[in-house]
């Protein structure tokens, strides 16, 4: 994982965590958690795609 990717992932996590902690109600907290989960899935998918590209080029 490159430094930029790591930084973006950490930034997204902190942003969503802040939104959850400052949520005014349960719905806002749930939306922030869902957003964070979607970002984690997207990051995992991208990592898997990069891994597959590396294996295919070998």
Beta strands, then each sheet from edge to edge (+ up, - down):
end
